[in-house]
């Protein structure tokens, strides 16, 4: 059976850490495992490369930016392979293209369209550990295309699906998935496991350990994903297993609290409440590549309504450029922009059918004097938008209110 491992930038950030990863991989390979290793760029390499690009051209072409960005993971894969070979572990380094990862041509945030595993299977047959440069693939034109933020996670899970791996292991600088960010809440508890749907919601709502696209692939192809520290010994029982179903904690269905700082909102005030308004607004945004998250429309009064939606801060300027003229065309009385917000989300399967979760959340925030700007829900999530300067406090208040530091 095949195992796919992924090591993040901090795990290979120095030569000492990279050698530590090599020792871990070599030990697993010695046990007879067939291993594919996906690596990120070392440390801050990606940021440094992007800074170089912008120093040459403030708005560098996306195709050439991807060509530059892809080199960071190539360096990591080549060096790790060299370390493995020096330890007597037969290995080969492959770029994303050489590993058979094919993408579309959306440079900077390409999507994987398919994976041809023939080269990797050939290397496995020769007894090699295969070290793949993550975060990248080959576009239909043969160009390098990068997968965007969290791309190495996505590479690992996609390869796991293509290779029919029994498990994908994501090694990082944290112990696993916590009940909240331990940098915000010191009493946060590392979870032994979490349902794939819960993890997907958490990732979409700002939990930075896993990228949503990677979790989504794991859910789609039913691949268990272990998230653990690259410093912990394998088999130590540490880490969090993301899988289809987990044992429920009936007394408390809240599993984790996510904080998303990458939020900006747009409100169109007093727009005519008639069919087609939403299409006229969100169609141009979609055409411009802007991804809209939360959408809330108030009840109509005098055939007028307010419509609020959120976008990421990366799309903030483009959204303003599109929304201002559209607001006038749609007959809005005013358009308001706000980027001083964060999203705080309770996540857990069964919350919707269990009484009191929303009431406890709202009461706890009210008692702390934290005003709720907007509320949205799903089957396993309750999200509140609050002012940015109260976001971390809101996480701590809710973590205490739901006693998430206590394992039931």
TORKOL-4160 file (C-alpha; in steps of 0.2 Angstrom, whole numbers, padded with zeros to 4 digits, m for minus):
408
<pt num="1" X="0000" Y="0000" Z="0000"/>
<pt num="2" X="0005" Y="0018" Z="m0003"/>
<pt num="3" X="0007" Y="0032" Z="0009"/>
<pt num="4" X="0008" Y="0050" Z="0004"/>
<pt num="5" X="0017" Y="0062" Z="0016"/>
<pt num="6" X="0018" Y="0081" Z="0015"/>
<pt num="7" X="0030" Y="0092" Z="0024"/>
<pt num="8" X="0027" Y="0110" Z="0026"/>
<pt num="9" X="0039" Y="0125" Z="0024"/>
<pt num="10" X="0044" Y="0126" Z="0042"/>
<pt num="11" X="0047" Y="0107" Z="0043"/>
<pt num="12" X="0060" Y="0109" Z="0029"/>
<pt num="13" X="0065" Y="0127" Z="0033"/>
<pt num="14" X="0083" Y="0123" Z="0038"/>
<pt num="15" X="0095" Y="0110" Z="0033"/>
<pt num="16" X="0094" Y="0102" Z="0050"/>
<pt num="17" X="0075" Y="0101" Z="0049"/>
<pt num="18" X="0077" Y="0094" Z="0031"/>
<pt num="19" X="0088" Y="0080" Z="0037"/>
<pt num="20" X="0076" Y="0076" Z="0051"/>
<pt num="21" X="0062" Y="0074" Z="0038"/>
<pt num="22" X="0074" Y="0063" Z="0028"/>
<pt num="23" X="0077" Y="0052" Z="0043"/>
<pt num="24" X="0059" Y="0050" Z="0046"/>
<pt num="25" X="0055" Y="0046" Z="0028"/>
<pt num="26" X="0070" Y="0033" Z="0027"/>
<pt num="27" X="0064" Y="0025" Z="0043"/>
<pt num="28" X="0046" Y="0022" Z="0035"/>
<pt num="29" X="0053" Y="0016" Z="0019"/>
<pt num="30" X="0064" Y="0003" Z="0028"/>
<pt num="31" X="0048" Y="m0004" Z="0035"/>
<pt num="32" X="0042" Y="m0008" Z="0018"/>
<pt num="33" X="0030" Y="0006" Z="0015"/>
<pt num="34" X="0029" Y="0013" Z="m0003"/>
<pt num="35" X="0031" Y="0032" Z="0000"/>
<pt num="36" X="0027" Y="0048" Z="m0010"/>
<pt num="37" X="0033" Y="0063" Z="m0001"/>
<pt num="38" X="0026" Y="0081" Z="m0006"/>
<pt num="39" X="0036" Y="0096" Z="0000"/>
<pt num="40" X="0033" Y="0114" Z="0001"/>
<pt num="41" X="0046" Y="0128" Z="m0002"/>
<pt num="42" X="0059" Y="0130" Z="0012"/>
<pt num="43" X="0054" Y="0143" Z="0026"/>
<pt num="44" X="0049" Y="0160" Z="0018"/>
<pt num="45" X="0056" Y="0156" Z="0001"/>
<pt num="46" X="0039" Y="0158" Z="m0008"/>
<pt num="47" X="0037" Y="0176" Z="0000"/>
<pt num="48" X="0055" Y="0180" Z="m0004"/>
<pt num="49" X="0052" Y="0175" Z="m0022"/>
<pt num="50" X="0036" Y="0185" Z="m0023"/>
<pt num="51" X="0045" Y="0200" Z="m0016"/>
<pt num="52" X="0059" Y="0198" Z="m0029"/>
<pt num="53" X="0046" Y="0198" Z="m0043"/>
<pt num="54" X="0037" Y="0214" Z="m0037"/>
<pt num="55" X="0054" Y="0223" Z="m0035"/>
<pt num="56" X="0057" Y="0220" Z="m0054"/>
<pt num="57" X="0038" Y="0223" Z="m0058"/>
<pt num="58" X="0025" Y="0229" Z="m0046"/>
<pt num="59" X="0012" Y="0219" Z="m0056"/>
<pt num="60" X="0022" Y="0204" Z="m0063"/>
<pt num="61" X="0014" Y="0193" Z="m0076"/>
<pt num="62" X="0005" Y="0179" Z="m0069"/>
<pt num="63" X="0013" Y="0166" Z="m0080"/>
<pt num="64" X="0031" Y="0171" Z="m0076"/>
<pt num="65" X="0026" Y="0173" Z="m0058"/>
<pt num="66" X="0021" Y="0155" Z="m0057"/>
<pt num="67" X="0037" Y="0150" Z="m0066"/>
<pt num="68" X="0047" Y="0159" Z="m0053"/>
<pt num="69" X="0036" Y="0152" Z="m0038"/>
<pt num="70" X="0037" Y="0134" Z="m0044"/>
<pt num="71" X="0056" Y="0134" Z="m0041"/>
<pt num="72" X="0055" Y="0135" Z="m0022"/>
<pt num="73" X="0047" Y="0118" Z="m0021"/>
<pt num="74" X="0059" Y="0111" Z="m0033"/>
<pt num="75" X="0074" Y="0116" Z="m0022"/>
<pt num="76" X="0066" Y="0107" Z="m0007"/>
<pt num="77" X="0062" Y="0091" Z="m0017"/>
<pt num="78" X="0080" Y="0090" Z="m0024"/>
<pt num="79" X="0088" Y="0094" Z="m0007"/>
<pt num="80" X="0077" Y="0081" Z="0002"/>
<pt num="81" X="0081" Y="0068" Z="m0011"/>
<pt num="82" X="0100" Y="0071" Z="m0010"/>
<pt num="83" X="0098" Y="0069" Z="0009"/>
<pt num="84" X="0089" Y="0053" Z="0007"/>
<pt num="85" X="0101" Y="0046" Z="m0005"/>
<pt num="86" X="0116" Y="0050" Z="0006"/>
<pt num="87" X="0107" Y="0040" Z="0020"/>
<pt num="88" X="0106" Y="0025" Z="0008"/>
<pt num="89" X="0087" Y="0027" Z="0004"/>
<pt num="90" X="0085" Y="0026" Z="m0015"/>
<pt num="91" X="0075" Y="0041" Z="m0020"/>
<pt num="92" X="0070" Y="0052" Z="m0035"/>
<pt num="93" X="0064" Y="0070" Z="m0036"/>
<pt num="94" X="0050" Y="0075" Z="m0048"/>
<pt num="95" X="0043" Y="0092" Z="m0052"/>
<pt num="96" X="0024" Y="0092" Z="m0052"/>
<pt num="97" X="0024" Y="0090" Z="m0071"/>
<pt num="98" X="0035" Y="0075" Z="m0070"/>
<pt num="99" X="0024" Y="0067" Z="m0057"/>
<pt num="100" X="0010" Y="0069" Z="m0070"/>
<pt num="101" X="0000" Y="0083" Z="m0062"/>
<pt num="102" X="m0010" Y="0092" Z="m0075"/>
<pt num="103" X="m0019" Y="0108" Z="m0071"/>
<pt num="104" X="m0030" Y="0122" Z="m0080"/>
<pt num="105" X="m0021" Y="0138" Z="m0085"/>
<pt num="106" X="m0027" Y="0149" Z="m0071"/>
<pt num="107" X="m0010" Y="0155" Z="m0066"/>
<pt num="108" X="m0008" Y="0158" Z="m0047"/>
<pt num="109" X="m0023" Y="0147" Z="m0042"/>
<pt num="110" X="m0024" Y="0133" Z="m0055"/>
<pt num="111" X="m0035" Y="0118" Z="m0052"/>
<pt num="112" X="m0029" Y="0100" Z="m0054"/>
<pt num="113" X="m0038" Y="0092" Z="m0069"/>
<pt num="114" X="m0030" Y="0075" Z="m0069"/>
<pt num="115" X="m0015" Y="0065" Z="m0063"/>
<pt num="116" X="m0006" Y="0052" Z="m0073"/>
<pt num="117" X="0004" Y="0041" Z="m0061"/>
<pt num="118" X="0014" Y="0031" Z="m0073"/>
<pt num="119" X="0031" Y="0039" Z="m0069"/>
<pt num="120" X="0028" Y="0038" Z="m0051"/>
<pt num="121" X="0022" Y="0019" Z="m0052"/>
<pt num="122" X="0038" Y="0016" Z="m0062"/>
<pt num="123" X="0049" Y="0024" Z="m0049"/>
<pt num="124" X="0040" Y="0014" Z="m0035"/>
<pt num="125" X="0043" Y="m0002" Z="m0045"/>
<pt num="126" X="0062" Y="0002" Z="m0044"/>
<pt num="127" X="0061" Y="0004" Z="m0025"/>
<pt num="128" X="0062" Y="0022" Z="m0025"/>
<pt num="129" X="0054" Y="0035" Z="m0013"/>
<pt num="130" X="0047" Y="0048" Z="m0024"/>
<pt num="131" X="0049" Y="0066" Z="m0018"/>
<pt num="132" X="0037" Y="0078" Z="m0027"/>
<pt num="133" X="0038" Y="0097" Z="m0028"/>
<pt num="134" X="0021" Y="0102" Z="m0021"/>
<pt num="135" X="0010" Y="0117" Z="m0026"/>
<pt num="136" X="0012" Y="0115" Z="m0045"/>
<pt num="137" X="0007" Y="0106" Z="m0060"/>
<pt num="138" X="0008" Y="0108" Z="m0079"/>
<pt num="139" X="m0005" Y="0119" Z="m0089"/>
<pt num="140" X="m0013" Y="0113" Z="m0105"/>
<pt num="141" X="0000" Y="0124" Z="m0114"/>
<pt num="142" X="0015" Y="0115" Z="m0105"/>
<pt num="143" X="0018" Y="0130" Z="m0093"/>
<pt num="144" X="0021" Y="0129" Z="m0074"/>
<pt num="145" X="0005" Y="0133" Z="m0065"/>
<pt num="146" X="0004" Y="0135" Z="m0046"/>
<pt num="147" X="m0011" Y="0130" Z="m0036"/>
<pt num="148" X="m0012" Y="0145" Z="m0024"/>
<pt num="149" X="m0012" Y="0146" Z="m0005"/>
<pt num="150" X="m0011" Y="0129" Z="0003"/>
<pt num="151" X="m0007" Y="0121" Z="m0014"/>
<pt num="152" X="0005" Y="0108" Z="m0007"/>
<pt num="153" X="m0008" Y="0101" Z="0004"/>
<pt num="154" X="m0019" Y="0100" Z="m0011"/>
<pt num="155" X="m0005" Y="0091" Z="m0021"/>
<pt num="156" X="m0003" Y="0078" Z="m0007"/>
<pt num="157" X="m0021" Y="0074" Z="m0006"/>
<pt num="158" X="m0024" Y="0073" Z="m0025"/>
<pt num="159" X="m0009" Y="0062" Z="m0027"/>
<pt num="160" X="m0016" Y="0051" Z="m0013"/>
<pt num="161" X="m0032" Y="0049" Z="m0022"/>
<pt num="162" X="m0023" Y="0045" Z="m0039"/>
<pt num="163" X="m0012" Y="0033" Z="m0031"/>
<pt num="164" X="m0026" Y="0025" Z="m0020"/>
<pt num="165" X="m0016" Y="0028" Z="m0005"/>
<pt num="166" X="m0022" Y="0021" Z="0012"/>
<pt num="167" X="m0018" Y="0038" Z="0021"/>
<pt num="168" X="m0011" Y="0055" Z="0017"/>
<pt num="169" X="m0001" Y="0062" Z="0031"/>
<pt num="170" X="0001" Y="0081" Z="0033"/>
<pt num="171" X="0016" Y="0085" Z="0044"/>
<pt num="172" X="0018" Y="0103" Z="0050"/>
<pt num="173" X="0024" Y="0113" Z="0065"/>
<pt num="174" X="0008" Y="0110" Z="0076"/>
<pt num="175" X="0002" Y="0095" Z="0085"/>
<pt num="176" X="m0014" Y="0093" Z="0075"/>
<pt num="177" X="m0031" Y="0101" Z="0074"/>
<pt num="178" X="m0036" Y="0111" Z="0089"/>
<pt num="179" X="m0052" Y="0116" Z="0097"/>
<pt num="180" X="m0046" Y="0134" Z="0093"/>
<pt num="181" X="m0030" Y="0142" Z="0088"/>
<pt num="182" X="m0019" Y="0139" Z="0103"/>
<pt num="183" X="m0010" Y="0155" Z="0099"/>
<pt num="184" X="m0026" Y="0164" Z="0103"/>
<pt num="185" X="m0033" Y="0152" Z="0117"/>
<pt num="186" X="m0019" Y="0144" Z="0127"/>
<pt num="187" X="m0032" Y="0131" Z="0134"/>
<pt num="188" X="m0036" Y="0124" Z="0116"/>
<pt num="189" X="m0036" Y="0105" Z="0115"/>
<pt num="190" X="m0029" Y="0095" Z="0101"/>
<pt num="191" X="m0042" Y="0084" Z="0094"/>
<pt num="192" X="m0039" Y="0065" Z="0091"/>
<pt num="193" X="m0051" Y="0065" Z="0076"/>
<pt num="194" X="m0063" Y="0076" Z="0067"/>
<pt num="195" X="m0076" Y="0073" Z="0053"/>
<pt num="196" X="m0071" Y="0078" Z="0036"/>
<pt num="197" X="m0086" Y="0089" Z="0034"/>
<pt num="198" X="m0082" Y="0098" Z="0050"/>
<pt num="199" X="m0064" Y="0100" Z="0045"/>
<pt num="200" X="m0070" Y="0107" Z="0028"/>
<pt num="201" X="m0081" Y="0120" Z="0037"/>
<pt num="202" X="m0067" Y="0125" Z="0048"/>
<pt num="203" X="m0054" Y="0127" Z="0034"/>
<pt num="204" X="m0067" Y="0137" Z="0024"/>
<pt num="205" X="m0070" Y="0148" Z="0040"/>
<pt num="206" X="m0051" Y="0152" Z="0043"/>
<pt num="207" X="m0043" Y="0138" Z="0052"/>
<pt num="208" X="m0026" Y="0139" Z="0043"/>
<pt num="209" X="m0019" Y="0121" Z="0047"/>
<pt num="210" X="m0027" Y="0113" Z="0031"/>
<pt num="211" X="m0033" Y="0121" Z="0015"/>
<pt num="212" X="m0051" Y="0119" Z="0010"/>
<pt num="213" X="m0047" Y="0111" Z="m0007"/>
<pt num="214" X="m0036" Y="0098" Z="0001"/>
<pt num="215" X="m0050" Y="0093" Z="0014"/>
<pt num="216" X="m0063" Y="0093" Z="0000"/>
<pt num="217" X="m0053" Y="0081" Z="m0010"/>
<pt num="218" X="m0051" Y="0070" Z="0005"/>
<pt num="219" X="m0069" Y="0070" Z="0008"/>
<pt num="220" X="m0073" Y="0067" Z="m0010"/>
<pt num="221" X="m0061" Y="0052" Z="m0012"/>
<pt num="222" X="m0064" Y="0045" Z="0006"/>
<pt num="223" X="m0045" Y="0047" Z="0010"/>
<pt num="224" X="m0041" Y="0048" Z="0029"/>
<pt num="225" X="m0029" Y="0063" Z="0032"/>
<pt num="226" X="m0018" Y="0063" Z="0047"/>
<pt num="227" X="m0012" Y="0080" Z="0053"/>
<pt num="228" X="0003" Y="0079" Z="0065"/>
<pt num="229" X="0019" Y="0088" Z="0070"/>
<pt num="230" X="0035" Y="0084" Z="0060"/>
<pt num="231" X="0044" Y="0083" Z="0077"/>
<pt num="232" X="0033" Y="0069" Z="0084"/>
<pt num="233" X="0038" Y="0051" Z="0082"/>
<pt num="234" X="0027" Y="0041" Z="0070"/>
<pt num="235" X="0015" Y="0030" Z="0079"/>
<pt num="236" X="0016" Y="0040" Z="0095"/>
<pt num="237" X="m0003" Y="0043" Z="0094"/>
<pt num="238" X="m0001" Y="0062" Z="0092"/>
<pt num="239" X="m0010" Y="0071" Z="0079"/>
<pt num="240" X="m0028" Y="0072" Z="0072"/>
<pt num="241" X="m0036" Y="0060" Z="0060"/>
<pt num="242" X="m0048" Y="0068" Z="0048"/>
<pt num="243" X="m0060" Y="0055" Z="0042"/>
<pt num="244" X="m0078" Y="0052" Z="0036"/>
<pt num="245" X="m0086" Y="0050" Z="0053"/>
<pt num="246" X="m0081" Y="0051" Z="0071"/>
<pt num="247" X="m0088" Y="0046" Z="0088"/>
<pt num="248" X="m0100" Y="0060" Z="0094"/>
<pt num="249" X="m0099" Y="0069" Z="0110"/>
<pt num="250" X="m0117" Y="0071" Z="0114"/>
<pt num="251" X="m0115" Y="0083" Z="0129"/>
<pt num="252" X="m0106" Y="0095" Z="0117"/>
<pt num="253" X="m0107" Y="0095" Z="0099"/>
<pt num="254" X="m0096" Y="0110" Z="0096"/>
<pt num="255" X="m0079" Y="0103" Z="0089"/>
<pt num="256" X="m0069" Y="0118" Z="0085"/>
<pt num="257" X="m0070" Y="0137" Z="0084"/>
<pt num="258" X="m0062" Y="0146" Z="0069"/>
<pt num="259" X="m0057" Y="0164" Z="0067"/>
<pt num="260" X="m0056" Y="0171" Z="0049"/>
<pt num="261" X="m0047" Y="0188" Z="0047"/>
<pt num="262" X="m0048" Y="0188" Z="0028"/>
<pt num="263" X="m0065" Y="0196" Z="0027"/>
<pt num="264" X="m0071" Y="0212" Z="0019"/>
<pt num="265" X="m0090" Y="0217" Z="0017"/>
<pt num="266" X="m0100" Y="0226" Z="0005"/>
<pt num="267" X="m0118" Y="0233" Z="0008"/>
<pt num="268" X="m0129" Y="0240" Z="m0005"/>
<pt num="269" X="m0143" Y="0250" Z="0004"/>
<pt num="270" X="m0161" Y="0252" Z="m0002"/>
<pt num="271" X="m0159" Y="0243" Z="m0018"/>
<pt num="272" X="m0176" Y="0239" Z="m0028"/>
<pt num="273" X="m0182" Y="0222" Z="m0022"/>
<pt num="274" X="m0186" Y="0214" Z="m0039"/>
<pt num="275" X="m0181" Y="0198" Z="m0048"/>
<pt num="276" X="m0163" Y="0198" Z="m0056"/>
<pt num="277" X="m0155" Y="0211" Z="m0045"/>
<pt num="278" X="m0143" Y="0197" Z="m0037"/>
<pt num="279" X="m0139" Y="0191" Z="m0054"/>
<pt num="280" X="m0134" Y="0208" Z="m0061"/>
<pt num="281" X="m0123" Y="0211" Z="m0046"/>
<pt num="282" X="m0114" Y="0194" Z="m0043"/>
<pt num="283" X="m0113" Y="0190" Z="m0062"/>
<pt num="284" X="m0100" Y="0203" Z="m0065"/>
<pt num="285" X="m0090" Y="0199" Z="m0049"/>
<pt num="286" X="m0090" Y="0181" Z="m0054"/>
<pt num="287" X="m0083" Y="0186" Z="m0072"/>
<pt num="288" X="m0069" Y="0195" Z="m0063"/>
<pt num="289" X="m0064" Y="0180" Z="m0053"/>
<pt num="290" X="m0071" Y="0187" Z="m0037"/>
<pt num="291" X="m0077" Y="0173" Z="m0025"/>
<pt num="292" X="m0091" Y="0179" Z="m0014"/>
<pt num="293" X="m0094" Y="0171" Z="0003"/>
<pt num="294" X="m0108" Y="0176" Z="0014"/>
<pt num="295" X="m0123" Y="0184" Z="0007"/>
<pt num="296" X="m0137" Y="0191" Z="0018"/>
<pt num="297" X="m0152" Y="0201" Z="0011"/>
<pt num="298" X="m0164" Y="0210" Z="0023"/>
<pt num="299" X="m0183" Y="0208" Z="0023"/>
<pt num="300" X="m0190" Y="0220" Z="0010"/>
<pt num="301" X="m0199" Y="0236" Z="0015"/>
<pt num="302" X="m0208" Y="0247" Z="0003"/>
<pt num="303" X="m0200" Y="0236" Z="m0011"/>
<pt num="304" X="m0183" Y="0241" Z="m0005"/>
<pt num="305" X="m0170" Y="0230" Z="0003"/>
<pt num="306" X="m0152" Y="0230" Z="0009"/>
<pt num="307" X="m0140" Y="0217" Z="0003"/>
<pt num="308" X="m0123" Y="0213" Z="0011"/>
<pt num="309" X="m0110" Y="0201" Z="0005"/>
<pt num="310" X="m0092" Y="0197" Z="0010"/>
<pt num="311" X="m0076" Y="0194" Z="0000"/>
<pt num="312" X="m0058" Y="0191" Z="0004"/>
<pt num="313" X="m0046" Y="0205" Z="0007"/>
<pt num="314" X="m0036" Y="0200" Z="m0009"/>
<pt num="315" X="m0052" Y="0204" Z="m0019"/>
<pt num="316" X="m0056" Y="0220" Z="m0009"/>
<pt num="317" X="m0050" Y="0233" Z="m0022"/>
<pt num="318" X="m0057" Y="0224" Z="m0037"/>
<pt num="319" X="m0074" Y="0222" Z="m0028"/>
<pt num="320" X="m0075" Y="0240" Z="m0025"/>
<pt num="321" X="m0070" Y="0244" Z="m0043"/>
<pt num="322" X="m0085" Y="0233" Z="m0049"/>
<pt num="323" X="m0098" Y="0237" Z="m0035"/>
<pt num="324" X="m0097" Y="0256" Z="m0036"/>
<pt num="325" X="m0104" Y="0258" Z="m0053"/>
<pt num="326" X="m0115" Y="0243" Z="m0052"/>
<pt num="327" X="m0123" Y="0251" Z="m0036"/>
<pt num="328" X="m0128" Y="0266" Z="m0047"/>
<pt num="329" X="m0135" Y="0255" Z="m0061"/>
<pt num="330" X="m0145" Y="0245" Z="m0049"/>
<pt num="331" X="m0153" Y="0260" Z="m0041"/>
<pt num="332" X="m0145" Y="0258" Z="m0023"/>
<pt num="333" X="m0146" Y="0273" Z="m0012"/>
<pt num="334" X="m0128" Y="0270" Z="m0006"/>
<pt num="335" X="m0114" Y="0257" Z="m0006"/>
<pt num="336" X="m0104" Y="0254" Z="0010"/>
<pt num="337" X="m0087" Y="0245" Z="0012"/>
<pt num="338" X="m0080" Y="0238" Z="0028"/>
<pt num="339" X="m0064" Y="0228" Z="0030"/>
<pt num="340" X="m0062" Y="0230" Z="0049"/>
<pt num="341" X="m0071" Y="0214" Z="0052"/>
<pt num="342" X="m0068" Y="0195" Z="0056"/>
<pt num="343" X="m0078" Y="0180" Z="0056"/>
<pt num="344" X="m0080" Y="0169" Z="0072"/>
<pt num="345" X="m0088" Y="0152" Z="0069"/>
<pt num="346" X="m0094" Y="0138" Z="0080"/>
<pt num="347" X="m0092" Y="0121" Z="0070"/>
<pt num="348" X="m0099" Y="0104" Z="0075"/>
<pt num="349" X="m0110" Y="0091" Z="0067"/>
<pt num="350" X="m0127" Y="0090" Z="0075"/>
<pt num="351" X="m0128" Y="0108" Z="0082"/>
<pt num="352" X="m0142" Y="0113" Z="0071"/>
<pt num="353" X="m0153" Y="0099" Z="0079"/>
<pt num="354" X="m0147" Y="0102" Z="0096"/>
<pt num="355" X="m0155" Y="0116" Z="0107"/>
<pt num="356" X="m0146" Y="0130" Z="0114"/>
<pt num="357" X="m0130" Y="0132" Z="0104"/>
<pt num="358" X="m0135" Y="0148" Z="0095"/>
<pt num="359" X="m0142" Y="0155" Z="0111"/>
<pt num="360" X="m0127" Y="0152" Z="0121"/>
<pt num="361" X="m0116" Y="0159" Z="0108"/>
<pt num="362" X="m0126" Y="0175" Z="0106"/>
<pt num="363" X="m0128" Y="0177" Z="0125"/>
<pt num="364" X="m0109" Y="0174" Z="0129"/>
<pt num="365" X="m0104" Y="0187" Z="0116"/>
<pt num="366" X="m0117" Y="0200" Z="0123"/>
<pt num="367" X="m0111" Y="0197" Z="0141"/>
<pt num="368" X="m0093" Y="0201" Z="0135"/>
<pt num="369" X="m0100" Y="0217" Z="0126"/>
<pt num="370" X="m0095" Y="0211" Z="0109"/>
<pt num="371" X="m0108" Y="0217" Z="0096"/>
<pt num="372" X="m0113" Y="0205" Z="0082"/>
<pt num="373" X="m0113" Y="0213" Z="0065"/>
<pt num="374" X="m0120" Y="0199" Z="0055"/>
<pt num="375" X="m0125" Y="0181" Z="0057"/>
<pt num="376" X="m0125" Y="0166" Z="0045"/>
<pt num="377" X="m0128" Y="0147" Z="0048"/>
<pt num="378" X="m0126" Y="0131" Z="0040"/>
<pt num="379" X="m0130" Y="0113" Z="0045"/>
<pt num="380" X="m0114" Y="0112" Z="0056"/>
<pt num="381" X="m0109" Y="0130" Z="0058"/>
<pt num="382" X="m0114" Y="0146" Z="0066"/>
<pt num="383" X="m0104" Y="0161" Z="0061"/>
<pt num="384" X="m0104" Y="0179" Z="0068"/>
<pt num="385" X="m0096" Y="0194" Z="0060"/>
<pt num="386" X="m0088" Y="0205" Z="0074"/>
<pt num="387" X="m0076" Y="0220" Z="0074"/>
<pt num="388" X="m0058" Y="0215" Z="0070"/>
<pt num="389" X="m0052" Y="0221" Z="0087"/>
<pt num="390" X="m0064" Y="0210" Z="0097"/>
<pt num="391" X="m0061" Y="0194" Z="0086"/>
<pt num="392" X="m0048" Y="0185" Z="0097"/>
<pt num="393" X="m0058" Y="0190" Z="0113"/>
<pt num="394" X="m0073" Y="0182" Z="0105"/>
<pt num="395" X="m0064" Y="0166" Z="0102"/>
<pt num="396" X="m0058" Y="0165" Z="0120"/>
<pt num="397" X="m0076" Y="0169" Z="0127"/>
<pt num="398" X="m0084" Y="0155" Z="0116"/>
<pt num="399" X="m0070" Y="0142" Z="0120"/>
<pt num="400" X="m0074" Y="0145" Z="0138"/>
<pt num="401" X="m0093" Y="0146" Z="0136"/>
<pt num="402" X="m0093" Y="0129" Z="0128"/>
<pt num="403" X="m0079" Y="0121" Z="0139"/>
<pt num="404" X="m0069" Y="0115" Z="0124"/>
<pt num="405" X="m0054" Y="0113" Z="0135"/>
<pt num="406" X="m0062" Y="0098" Z="0143"/>
<pt num="407" X="m0062" Y="0081" Z="0134"/>
<pt num="408" X="m0079" Y="0072" Z="0136"/>
